[in-house]
Amino acid sequence: MAGMSSLRMPQSLAKRLGVETGEAVLRYELMEEQAASLGRSGSKVERALAALRAHEGADGRAELVKAAADAVWGFLVQREACGMRDRARIVAEYDIPREVMARIGAR
């Protein structure tokens, strides 16, 4: 197939995973997609929290809290599915308000 390039993982990672097999290449692609997906999810949390912080007054606040809670919950679940269970660090790093954490049932 002329014009098509094949994916080659970095040599350092290929050595760490073993020989460059189809399985190793697939694992590498899956890790790339996980990282990209976590990045998108983290950005969604940042946008939702920014909208909540920028909002003034009571009108519409409940919807913004719900949107932020949905984004945070999804991000935390996704991180936990990847083996990252450092919830307290994420809450501190993103400065997630108590009302958002309460909405997802966290203490």
Secondary structure, 3 states (H helix, E strand, C coil): CCCCCCCCCCHHHHHHHCCCCHHHHHHHHHHHHHHHHHHHHHHHHHHHHHHHHHCCCCCCHHHHHHHHHHHHHHHHHHHHHCCCCCHHHHHHHHCCCHHHHHHCCCC
